[in-house]
């Protein structure tokens, strides 16, 4: 049976990226398979109203495992595989069926599981809080080997903590050397209310557009910064052709969010359909500068063309990156026609027709180019083509490209001396930390320490991760270790914030004083100095 993961166009990465990775990876050790399929968990609670919880596990586990450096199969592609195999979305897979799905999607691992909820929710849950118990297993497809059960439990109100713990245990099962702390995973979903999470899951699972919008609006109303719900709502509004509301929703996803690329892609489409071409160009450009995949570059070029500007270079980039896409050759031909480069335009439209022989517009374009090359007066009723925009986004090629780039970067770093490796990892870790991506940041700082245990900045970064994940004792230990390696303001400030939370004002003042001695202009230290003075605690 053909494997859909390789056959579906959604999974094709820009050729340039793949070739570049291959060139650099030729001398590297082979990377073990890290493609993971998470199936919905089985509801064993006996309560159909809690079935949404089972659908929520793939969403949470995919997010955490992606942040841990694995590549997961999206919900849409999982459903595509089920349709291909003639299986209903809510089926309960046997071991044999699970293996068939995994092989169809080329997955290296499959995570399956079940859950129970006791006691049943009642009108006064404060007296008898519901609890959830979860059991998961990891199937290693290549060896057809199932892991021992991975269990976790807790109050239902802390469902996300339980799901994050299962994600962490699954990552450790797949990669025993995985070093990110459990508490870092637990902190990754902080700030999302359970009711928002439920409305989000019920919303994305609904086949009724109005119900979907209603649920997602409720999720956003309860947790305004919930980027996954904002993205889902904005996409739903876009599909409903409510372009202005779609753009307003999608623009609330912050630029440093992990979902910002997809949100900006649909923001560009919403602006484009509202004829706000300059805004559309800006949104597509934001995505293209980070992941220059051909469909994004193409859309950026189309938005430029609608502003009566020359976009030939961008169309050339798109068609070079994916020469088997007829639309990219068509668009380049249109743009070249406007330039008056009839010979090159003819070659491009001929390629488009060869790739898509039934494309009538391409045939009309060919006739139009031929008419433009002749000396006869232009026919006022002649066909006037417009470049084609890509209106659908699939997360898979973006994530796969990012995954490939991470692999490429790891290979490149492996050629550097350890001290330089550590410096690069710290820089990347600080970038992730600034975005609030704690699991990703911790991995980079851990890699830096593995390369150079004497790198003080890596220990400071790890202290900041521990601080933000509410691991105060570990944060203090890492900050102290960093200071032993080299006195630095950031480590002192970690200690100052920890001391301030415990109301240890003299200790905090001493930490801030030390930070300011090292960096007198440090704004964070200056801010803490003022905070201490407002509490009548002068610096020593």
Secondary structure by P-SEA (a helix, b strand, c coil): ccccccccccccccaaaaaaaaaaacccccccccbbbbcbbbbccccccccccccaaaaaaaaaaaaacbbbbcaaaaaaaaaaacccccccccaaaaaaaaaaacccbbbbbccccccccccccccbbbbbbbbbbbbccccccccccccccccccaaaaaaaaaaaaaaaaacccccccaaaaaaccccccaaaaaaaaaaaacccaaaaaaaaaaaaaacccaaaaaaaaaaaaaaacaaaaaaaaaaaccccccaaaaaaaaaaaaaaaacaaaaaaaaaaaaaaccccaaaaaaaaaaaaaacccaaaaaaaaaaaccccaaaaaaaaaaaaaacaaaaaaaaaaaaaaaccccaaaaaaaaaaaaaacccccccccbbbbbbbbccccaaaaaaaaaaaaaaaaaaaaaccaaaaaaaaaaaaaaaaaacaaaaaaaaaaaaaaaccccaaaaaaaaaaaaaacaaaaaaaaaaaaaaacccaaaaaaaaaaaaaacaaaaaaaaaaaaaaaccccaaaaaaaaaaaaaccccc
